[in-house]
C-alpha cells in the first residue's frame, strides 16, 4: 500500500489571511491524522510560533522548522536533526554582515535545548516589526547581549530583514561564497521588505522532507506552497500543489493550482486525495 506524506508550507498556504489555521482546516487535518494520514508542516518559522498555531490541529509527524535546519517533535517538545553553521563560517558571515551594515538576528540552541535569539544593535523599523510580535513567545527567548565566542558552536540561523536594496546585495555576496544555504524572499505582506535566511550548507525544506519520507515509510509526497522558498520541496514532490495566491513562479512549477489560502484549499485537497488516491 502506498503511504503518502502531506507537507504544507504555513504562511500564505495553510494559514489564512489572518495568519491562523481556520477551524475547518484544523478539523479536516485532525480527522485525517486520526485516520492514519501523515501530515506535517514545513516552514521558515520556529517552534515558538508553529506550536501555538498548530495547538488545535492533531498531527503525528514532526514539524520541519527553520526552513529544514531542524525537526521539532511536538510530542516530546524537542529539536532533532539540527544543522549547525560551523564556527569558522559564522566568523565569515559576521564579516559580510558588518561590511553591509546589517545586523542579523542570530539563532542559537542553548545547552538545555532552548532557542535563544541574539541581536545587540539598535533595531531598524523592519527589525522592530519582526521582533515585537515575537518578543513574549514561550519557546524563543530574545537577548540583546553580545554572543560569547564559545556560543558560535550552536548557531542554526542568521536572519535579517530590511529593504530590498539593502538585503539583496548581501544575499548575493553570501551566496557567492558557496558555503551556505541562502533563502531570500519578499515578505508576503510588504513586498519591498526582504527576508534573508542563512543556514549551513545543504539545509532546505526538501532535504528535511526526504529524511521524513524515510523515517515515516512514505513513498509518495504531496507538497503545498506559495513562495519562492517552497520551490525545492515542490520540485521533489510527486504532486506539487500551489495555492491560487502563490508567487507566479511557484504556480508555474506546480502540477496543480488549487484555491487560495483563505478558502481551506490545502486541507480540502488533502481530504480528497487521501480518500481517492
Beta strands, then each sheet from edge to edge (+ up, - down):
strand 1: 4-8
strand 2: 38-41
strand 3: 63-65
strand 4: 70-73
strand 5: 78-80
strand 6: 105-109
strand 7: 115-118
strand 8: 140-143
strand 9: 155-163
strand 10: 180-186
strand 11: 193-200
strand 12: 220-225
strand 13: 239-242
strand 14: 256-257
sheet 1: 2+ 1+ 12+ 13+ 14+
sheet 2: 3+ 4- 5+
sheet 3: 8+ 7+ 6- 9+ 11- 10+
end
